[in-house]
Amino acid sequence: MRDSNADLFDPRTIMDSDCATGSLGPGPVSDSDFAFAFNDSNFSDRVLRIEIIPDLPETKSNGDGCTSIADWARNRKRRREDIKKDSAVDILVHCEEQILTCSMPDTEDGEGYVNQDEEAVAMIEESPSGDEAAPGNDGLWSMDCSAVLRVKTIHISSPILAAKSPFFYKLFSNGMRESEQRQVTLRIHASEEAALMDLLNFMYSNTLSATTSPALLDVLMAADKFEVASCMRYCSRLLRSMPMSCESALLYLDLPSSVLMADAVQPLTDAAKQFLAGRYKDITKFQDEVLNLPLAGVEAVLSSDDLQVPSEDAVYDFVLKWARTHYPKLEDRREVLGLRLGRLIRFPYMTCRKLRKVLTCNDFDPELTSKVVLEALFFKAEPPYRQRSLAADEASTRYHRFVERAYKYRPVKVVEFELPRQQCVVYLDLKREECSLLFPTGRVYSQAFHLGGQGFFLSAHCNMDQQSSFHCFGLFLGMQEKGSVTFAVDYEFAARSKPTEEYVSKYKGNYTFTGGKAVGYRNLFSIPWTAFMADDSLYFIDGVVHLRAELTIRQ
C-alpha cells in the first residue's frame, strides 16, 4: 500500500500512477477510471472556462485539413514561422489589470520545464467577485488579445487534474488567494481545442478519441504543454503501433526539445531512429537520399552498429560531404562536426592512411582532430582483449567509438617497415560467425593497406579444393588496380594454432603483381571446411581465427 503520510496529490509521489492506465488492447479497466465524473458538476469542485481565439494565419486544426503526417509537419512549420514574425505582439501585448502567471514546475534534475517551440499558455484565475468581469477587464494575460471566438465551460475536479499534471497541481496549490477561487480561465487557439478536450477527457478516463497520427501528435503536444506524462506515454505507444515511414520518423525526431527529452516519448524516438537505421542500413545504396536527410536523420543512421559500409573511411568521407552540403560556412560546419556528427565517426577503425588526412582537414577544429587521431592510434595499439573490453564498456552509451560496425571490408592491423627492405605485416581476424556465412561460395575482403605506395588487400574464401572434392578455407592476396604498375612481392601466410596459439606459417610464395591480380592458396589449412569449422578446430581461438600476411618488395 502507498505510504499514508504521502501527499495524495503530490505529483512526485503519485505522478503517472497509471501503470494500469489505458492499455492498447483488451485488459482490465484501470482502477483510476473517472470517466463518469468528467464535466459533471456533482463530482467537480471547479469550473474551467476555455476561451478560444482565432488561429495564427494559415494554421489548421487536425480537423481542418491535417489528414496526414505531411500536412501536420507543414502546418507546424508555418506556425513556427508565424510565431517568430509576430513574437512582439504575441508575447508582449497584455491587458492592464493584475497579471497572474503560473510558471512550469522544475523537472527532477532541477532544470526548469521550458517549452520553447510552442507559444506560452496563459493560466489565470477569475476575479474573486461572483459576477463575470466585463470583456477587456477580466484580469487576463495572454500572448494575444484577439477577439474570443467562443467560450467553453467545463466542470473539473482539481484533485484528478492535479494528480495527473504537475502543471495543474501547482496551479491549484500555489498558496495564493487565486488558487482558492472556483473558476479558472484558460485561453487557447482554435487549432488546440480538439486536442485539449481529448487531453482533459484522458485525465479522467485514460482513453483518447484521437485515432490518426496528426490528431495524436496534437494531443501529444498538448500533453507536453500541460505536463501530462501519462498521456504522452499513451500517445507514444499508439504512434509506435502505427506503420512507420521515413516522413513520420523524421517528424518524430523533429518534435520540440521538451517533447524529445521526455522519458514518456523516448520509446517513440528510439523506434524512429531504428526505422531510419534499418531503412538506410546500406548507406552506399541510398547515398543520395541520406545526403538529403536533416541532421537528426543522419545522426540516427550513423549511430547504428549495423551500418553496412565498405569501411569507417567511407563514413568519414560521407560525413564531410553531408556537412559541406548543409553547412557551407566553415564556422557552422566545425560546430556541427565537433558537437554532433564527429562523435559518430569511429576513428579507431579508420585506416592510418586516412587518419593522416584527418589531421590536415580544415573542416574540423585542429584540437579535436589531434585528440581523436591520438585516441584512435592508442586503440589500435591495444591487444585484442583490451579492445573488446573497451567496446563492451561502451555498449550502453550513446556513442560507440570503439564498437566495430558491419563493415563490408574487414579492418586490419598493419605494421610497416622501410629498412632494410620495404615490408609490411598485416593482421586479419575473422569471427566464427563471419566464416560460417562464407559457405558455400562466399568471400570476405579486408580493408586496403599499402606497400611501396601501392594498395593491396586480403580476401578469405570458401571454395572447392583443387580436385573439387570438398569445400575448404582459402586466403588470397590482391593488388588494387592502378594503371600498368607491376610489383614483385614475396609473401607468407600464417595463422594462430592450438595448443601454443602462436602464429604458424602455412604458405609462402612470390608473385609479380599487375593491376587487379590476386594470388593465394585455395586450401590454406589443408583440411575440409567441416574440419575447419568444427567445435574442436585448431584455428578458432575464443571464436576467432587469427590470420597474418607478410609482404616484402623483392629487390
FILO-575702 format. One record per residue (C-alpha): residue in three letters; x, y, z. Coordinates in steps of 0.2 Angstrom, whole numbers, plus 5000, padded with zeros to 4 digits. Example, Ala and Ser with C-alpha at 12.3 -4.5 7.8 and 13.67 -1.06 7.14 Angstrom:
BEGIN
ala506249785039 ser506849955036 
END
This chain:
BEGIN
met500050005000 arg500550184997 asp501350275012 ser499850355021 asn500950505025 ala501250545007 asp500350694999 leu498950614989 phe499150744975 asp500950774976 pro501550734958 arg503250674964 thr502350534973 ile500850494963 met501350564946 asp500950444932 ser500250314944 asp499550254928 cys500450094926 ala498750014924 thr498050154913 gly497450144895 ser498249994888 leu498149974869 gly497249814869 pro495949714879 gly496349714898 pro495649764915 val494949934917 ser496150054927 asp495650074945 ser495850264942 asp494550274928 phe493450434932 ala492650454916 phe490950464924 ala491550624933 phe492050714918 asn491150884916 asp489950834929 ser489550964942 asn489150834955 phe490950774956 ser491850934952 asp492451074963 arg492951204950 val492451274933 leu493751284919 arg493251424907 ile494151404890 glu494251554879 ile494551514861 ile495351644850 pro495751644831 asp497251544825 leu498851624818 pro498751644799 glu498651484789 thr498651374805 lys497451224803 ser496751114817 asn496950924813 gly495050934808 asp495351064795 gly496550984783 cys497950904793 thr497450724787 ser499250664786 ile500950674794 ala501550784779 asp500050914782 trp500450914801 ala502350954798 arg501951094785 asn500651164797 arg501851164812 lys503251244801 arg502151384796 arg501551404814 arg503351424820 glu503751554806 asp502251654811 ile502651644829 lys504351714825 lys503651854815 asp502351904827 ser503351874843 ala503252054848 val501352054848 asp501051884854 ile502251894869 leu502152074874 val500352134872 his499352114888 cys497952204897 glu498252324911 glu497552234925 gln498552124938 ile499451984930 leu499551814937 thr500651684928 cys500951504933 ser502751454929 met503151274925 pro503751164939 asp505551114939 thr505950944932 glu506850804943 asp508550864938 gly508251034944 glu508151114927 gly506651224923 tyr505251154912 val505351254896 asn504351234880 gln505251344868 asp504351284852 glu502551314857 glu501851484862 ala501551504881 val499951464889 ala499151594900 met498351514915 ile497451644926 glu496151644940 glu494551744939 ser494251894949 pro493651854967 ser491951934964 gly490451814959 asp490051904944 glu491051884927 ala492052034923 ala491652134908 pro492652104892 gly494352194892 asn494352204911 asp494452024916 gly496252024923 leu496851904909 trp498551894902 ser498951804886 met500051824870 asp498551884860 cys497152004865 ser496151944849 ala494351934850 val493651774858 leu492851664845 arg491851564858 val491951504876 lys491851334883 thr491451294901 ile491951134909 his491651064926 ile493350994933 ser493950904948 ser495550994954 pro496250834963 ile496050724947 leu496950854936 ala498250894950 ala498650704951 lys498950694933 ser499850854930 pro501150954939 phe500551104930 phe498851094937 tyr499551044954 lys500551194955 leu499151304949 phe497951234962 ser499151234977 asn500251394975 gly499551464991 met498951624984 arg497151684985 glu496851654967 ser497151464970 glu495651464981 gln494451534968 arg493251414960 gln493351474942 val494951454931 thr495151534914 leu496251464900 arg496451544883 ile496951444868 his497051454849 ala495651364839 ser496851234832 glu497151174850 glu495351154855 ala495150974850 ala496750914857 leu496451004874 met494750924876 asp495450754872 leu496850784884 leu495650834898 asn494550684894 phe496050574895 met496550634913 tyr494850564918 ser494650414908 asn496450364902 thr495750344884 leu495850454869 ser494650484854 ala496050534843 thr496550384831 thr497550474817 ser499450524818 pro499050704816 ala497750704829 leu498850604841 leu500350724838 asp499150874843 val498750784859 leu500550744862 met500950924861 ala499550974872 ala500050844885 asp501850914884 lys501251084887 phe500251034902 glu501450904908 val500350754907 ala501650624906 ser500450484906 cys499550544891 met501250574882 arg501650394885 tyr499950334879 cys500150444863 ser501950374861 arg501350194862 leu499850224849 leu501050314837 arg502350174838 ser500950044834 met500550134818 pro501550104802 met503150204801 ser503850294786 cys505350404783 glu504250554784 ser503450514801 ala505150454808 leu505950624804 leu504550714811 tyr504550624827 leu506450664829 asp506050854825 leu504750874839 pro505151014851 ser506550984863 ser505450974878 val504550834870 leu506050744864 met506850754881 ala505350674890 asp505550494896 ala503750454890 val504250494872 gln505950414872 pro505250244865 leu504450334850 thr506050424846 asp507050264848 ala505850174836 ala506050314824 lys507950304825 gln507950114822 phe506750134807 leu507950254799 ala509450154803 gly508650004796 arg507950094780 tyr509750164776 lys510750014783 asp511650004766 ile512150184765 thr513050174749 lys511450114740 phe510450264746 gln511850394747 asp510850524738 glu509350504750 val510450504765 leu511350664759 asn509650754759 leu509150694777 pro509150834790 leu510450824805 ala509350714816 gly509050584802 val510950574798 glu511350554816 ala510050414818 val510850324803 leu512650344808 ser512350294826 ser511950114820 asp513249974823 asp512449884809 leu512850014796 gln513449924780 val514950024773 pro516549974765 ser517550044780 glu517550184793 asp518550294780 ala516950294769 val515950354784 tyr517150494787 asp517050544769 phe515150544769 val515050654785 leu516250784777 lys515150784761 trp513550804771 ala514250944782 arg514951034767 thr513251024758 his512151084773 tyr513351194782 pro514351294768 lys515051414782 leu516651344790 glu516151414807 asp514451324807 arg515251164799 arg516551154813 glu515251174826 val514051034819 leu515550924816 gly516350954833 leu514750944844 arg513650814834 leu514250724819 gly516150704824 arg515550594839 leu514850474827 ile516350434817 arg517350284824 phe519050354821 pro519950194829 tyr519350094814 met519950214801 thr521550174792 cys523150254797 arg523250324779 lys521550414781 leu521950474799 arg523450564792 lys522250664781 val521150694796 leu522550794804 thr522650914790 cys520750934787 asn520251114789 asp518351064792 phe518751004810 asp519451104824 pro521351064825 glu521251024844 leu519850894840 thr520750814826 ser522350794837 lys521350714851 val520350594840 val521850534830 leu522850504845 glu521450414853 ala521250304838 leu523150264837 phe523150214855 phe521650104852 lys522550014838 ala524049984849 glu522949894862 pro522949704862 pro521349624856 tyr520649584873 arg520849764879 gln519949824863 arg518549704866 ser518449774884 leu518349954878 ala517049914866 ala516049824879 asp516149974891 glu515350074878 ala513849954874 ser512650054885 thr513250234880 arg512650344866 tyr514250354856 his515050184851 arg516850244847 phe517650084850 val516249964843 glu516549884826 arg515249904813 ala514749784800 tyr516049834788 lys516049764770 tyr517949764771 arg518649694787 pro519849804797 val521649754798 lys523149804808 val524749844798 val526549864804 glu527649944791 phe529549944788 glu530550044777 leu532349974781 pro533249864777 arg531849824764 gln530149894761 gln529049774771 cys527349764780 val526549634791 val524649634790 tyr523449554804 leu521649504799 asp520449424812 leu518849344807 lys517549284819 arg516749114818 glu515049194813 glu515849284798 cys516749124792 ser515149024793 leu514249154782 leu515649114768 phe514948944765 pro514748884751 thr515549004739 gly515649174749 arg517149284751 val517649424763 tyr518849564759 ser520049664770 gln520249854770 ala521649914759 phe523349934765 his524950004757 leu526649944752 gly527850054742 gly526450174738 gln525350034731 gly523649974738 phe523449784742 phe522049684751 leu521749514758 ser520249404754 ala519649254763 his518649124753 cys517548974755 asn517948874739 met518248694732 asp519948624733 gln521048594718 gln520248424714 ser518448494718 ser518148364730 phe517748464746 his517548644752 cys518948724761 phe519648894768 gly520648994756 leu521649154758 phe522249274744 leu523249424742 gly522749554728 met523349724722 gln522149864719 glu522049904700 lys523050064696 gly523750084679 ser525049964672 val526249964688 thr527049794692 phe527649744709 ala528749594713 val528249534730 asp528749394742 tyr527349344754 glu526949224768 phe525349174776 ala525249124794 ala523849084807 arg523749054826 ser523548874830 lys523248774846 pro523948724858 thr525348854858 glu524148994850 glu525749054841 tyr525749104823 val526248954812 ser526748984794 lys525548904781 tyr526148964764 lys527549054756 gly527749114738 asn528249264727 tyr527249344713 thr527449494701 phe525849584703 thr524949694690 gly523349794692 gly521849694698 lys522849524700 ala522749414715 val523749264722 gly523549144736 tyr523148964742 arg521448884740 asn521648764755 leu522648864767 phe522448734782 ser522448584771 ile520848524779 pro519048514773 trp517848654778 thr516948554790 ala518548514800 phe519048704799 met517348754807 ala517248614819 asp517048644838 asp518748574841 ser519548664827 leu521348704830 tyr521248884822 phe519748964831 ile520349044847 asp518949114858 gly517949114842 val519149204831 val520349144818 his521949254818 leu522749274801 arg524449354796 ala525249404780 glu526949464777 leu527349564761 thr529149614756 ile529549704740 arg530849604730 gln532449694726 
END
